[in-house]
Amino acid sequence: MITVEVVFALPTTATSLLVEVPVSTTAEQAVIKSGIIDKCPEIDANNLTLGIWNRTCKLHQEVKDGDRIEIYRPLIADPKDARRRRAEKAKEEGRANKVTGGRPLNKA
């Protein structure tokens, strides 16, 4: 048997559970065995995105003793779209050059 930690975090709280699983257990199996899905109703069991020590992994990846399995929440906004909107806003407000997108020249 090996021991792994299963973690799920929300903006205000985090749930962390230690679970003993047999050698050659997959990340998905460890999450299910931990019971965290029952404790955290925000987790969509049909659409899991997992990581081990801050690196995304496949559901069928085998875990090792001491691994920290993280359950990731879906993104609220696409990071590229959010960056694009911030850049457009900066251009409109004069904080960025309308042509190059860089900082405007201060002419004194």
LOMIPA-748031 format. One record per residue: residue in one letter; chain; x negated, y negated, z of N, C-alpha, C in turn. Coordinates in steps of 0.1 Angstrom, whole numbers. Atoms other than C-alpha are relative to their C-alpha. Last residue first. Example, Ala and Ser with C-alpha at 12.3 -4.5 7.8 and 13.67 -1.06 7.14 Angstrom:
  res  chain    n.X    n.Y    n.Z   ca.X   ca.Y   ca.Z    c.X    c.Y    c.Z
    s      A      9     11      0   -137     11     71      8    -11      8
    a      A     -9     12      0   -123     45     78     -9    -12      0
END
This chain:
  res  chain    n.X    n.Y    n.Z   ca.X   ca.Y   ca.Z    c.X    c.Y    c.Z
    a      A      0     11     -9    -71   -668   -228     -4    -13     -6
    k      A      6     12      7    -61   -640   -251      1    -11     10
    n      A     -4     12     -8    -55   -607   -231     -8    -12     -7
    l      A     12      9     -2    -57   -579   -257      5    -12      8
    p      A      1     12      8    -28   -554   -254    -12     -9      4
    r      A     -3     12     -8    -35   -520   -239     -1    -12     -9
    g      A     10      3    -10    -33   -492   -264      4    -12      8
    g      A     -4     -7    -12     -2   -480   -283     -9     -3     12
    t      A     10    -10     -4    -19   -489   -315      5      8     12
    v      A      6     -8     12      8   -508   -333     -8     12      5
    k      A    -10     -6      8     31   -522   -305     -5      9    -12
    n      A      0      6     14      2   -528   -282     10      8     -8
    a      A      8     -8      9     11   -517   -246      1     -7    -14
    r      A     11     -6     -7     23   -535   -215     -9      8     -9
    g      A     13      7      3     45   -557   -236    -12      5      7
    e      A      2      9    -11     78   -545   -220    -13     -8     -3
    e      A    -11     10     -1     89   -529   -253     -2    -11     11
    k      A      1      9     12     56   -512   -258     10    -11      1
    a      A     11      9     -2     56   -499   -222     -2     -9    -12
    k      A     -4     10    -10     91   -485   -227    -11    -10      2
    e      A     -9      9      7     80   -467   -259      4    -11     10
    a      A      8      7      9     51   -451   -240      9    -11     -7
    r      A      8      9     -8     73   -440   -211     -8     -9     -9
    r      A     -9     11     -5     98   -425   -235     -8    -10      8
    r      A     -4      8     12     70   -405   -254      9    -12      5
    r      A     12      9      4     56   -393   -221      3     -9    -11
    a      A      1     10    -11     91   -380   -210    -12     -9     -3
    d      A    -10     10      2     95   -363   -244      0    -11     11
    k      A      3      8     11     62   -346   -241     10    -10     -3
    p      A     10      9     -3     69   -334   -206     -4     -9    -12
    d      A     12     -4      7    102   -318   -215    -11    -11      2
    a      A      2      7     12    126   -327   -187    -12      5     -8
    i      A    -12      9      1    141   -308   -158     -1     -7    -13
    l      A      2     14      1    116   -280   -161     13     -8     -2
    p      A      0      6     13    128   -246   -149     -3    -15      0
    r      A    -14      5      3    118   -235   -114     -1     -5    -15
    y      A     -1     13      5     87   -213   -110     14     -4     -4
    i      A    -12      1      9     85   -183    -88      2    -14     -4
    e      A     -8     12      0     50   -179    -74     11      1     -9
    i      A     -9      0     11     33   -146    -66      9    -12      2
    r      A    -11      9     -3      3   -150    -42      9     -1    -13
    d      A     -5      9     10    -20   -120    -46     11     -9      6
    g      A      2     14     -4    -36   -106    -14      5    -10    -11
    d      A     -1      3    -14    -38    -70    -27     -4    -15      2
    k      A     11     -6     -8    -35    -69    -65      2     -5     15
    v      A      5      9    -10     -4    -74    -87    -11      8      8
    e      A      2     -6    -13      3    -56   -119     -6     -9     10
    q      A     14      0     -4     16    -77   -148     -1      6     14
    h      A      6    -14     -1     50    -66   -160    -14      0      5
    l      A     -7     -7    -10     67   -100   -154     -6     14      3
    k      A    -11     -8      5     40   -117   -174      7      7     11
    c      A      3    -14      3     18   -143   -157     13      7     -6
    t      A    -11     -8      4     16   -180   -153     -4     14     -4
    r      A      1     -4     14    -14   -192   -134     12      9     -4
    n      A     -1     12      9    -11   -211   -102     -2      3    -14
    w      A     10     10     -3    -23   -182    -80      0    -11    -10
    i      A      8     -5    -11     -1   -156    -97    -11    -10      2
    g      A     14      2      1     27   -170   -118     -7      6     12
    l      A      9     -2    -11     63   -162   -125    -14     -4     -2
    t      A     13      4      5     91   -174   -147     -9      1     12
    l      A     11      3     -8    123   -155   -140    -12     -4     -8
    n      A      9      9      8    154   -158   -162    -12     -4      9
    n      A      0     -4     14    178   -131   -151    -10     -7     -9
    a      A      6    -13      1    171   -135   -114     -1      5    -14
    d      A     -7     -7     11    179   -172   -116     -7     13     -2
    i      A      8     -8     10    166   -185    -83      9      7    -10
    e      A      4      8     12    187   -212    -67     -8      7    -10
    p      A    -10     -2     10    204   -186    -44     -4     -9    -13
    c      A      1     13      7    172   -184    -23     10      1    -12
    k      A      2     11     -9    175   -157      4      1    -14     -7
    d      A    -12      1     -9    190   -131    -19     -1    -12      9
    i      A    -11      4      9    163   -137    -46     13     -1      8
    i      A      0     15      1    136   -137    -19     12     -4     -8
    g      A    -14      5     -4    144   -100    -11      1    -15     -1
    s      A      2      9    -11    106    -91    -12     14     -5      5
    k      A      2     -7    -12    113    -60    -33      0    -10     12
    i      A    -13     -7     -3    127    -80    -62     -1      6     14
    v      A    -10     10     -3     97   -103    -62     13      6      4
    a      A      3      6    -13     73    -74    -59     10    -11      4
    q      A     -4     -9    -10     90    -56    -88     -2     -5     14
    e      A    -14      0     -1     87    -87   -110      5     10     11
    a      A     -4     12     -7     50    -90   -102     15     -1      1
    t      A      1     12      8     44    -54   -111      5    -12      8
    t      A    -12      7      1     35    -27    -86     -1    -12     -9
    s      A     -5      0     14      4     -7    -95     14     -5      0
    v      A     10      4     11     -5     -1    -58      7      2    -13
    p      A     10    -10      4     26      3    -36    -10     -6    -10
    v      A     -4     -8     12     42    -28    -21    -10     10     -3
    e      A      9    -11      4     40    -46     12      6      8    -11
    v      A     -6    -12      2     57    -80     14    -10     11     -4
    l      A     10    -11      2     48   -113     28      8     13     -2
    l      A     -2    -13     -6     75   -140     23    -12      9     -3
    s      A     11     -9      2     72   -177     16      2     13      8
    t      A     -2    -13     -6    101   -200     12    -11      8     -4
    a      A      7    -11      7     95   -237      5      3     13      8
    t      A      3    -11     -8    116   -268     13     -7     11     -8
    t      A      0      3    -15    122   -304      2     -4     12      8
    p      A      6     13     -4    114   -304    -35     -1     -2     15
    l      A    -10     11      5    122   -267    -39     -7    -13      4
    a      A      0     14     -6     95   -240    -35     11     -8     -7
    f      A     -9      8      8     96   -202    -41      1    -13      7
    v      A     -2     14     -4     67   -180    -28     10     -6    -10
    v      A    -10      5     10     61   -142    -28      5    -14      5
    e      A     -9     11     -5     30   -131     -8      8     -5    -12
    v      A      0     12      8     13    -98    -15     10    -10      6
    t      A     -9     11     -4      3    -69      7     -2    -12     -9
    i      A      6     13      1    -10    -36     -7      9    -11      5
    m      A     -8     12      0      0      0      0     -9    -13      0
END
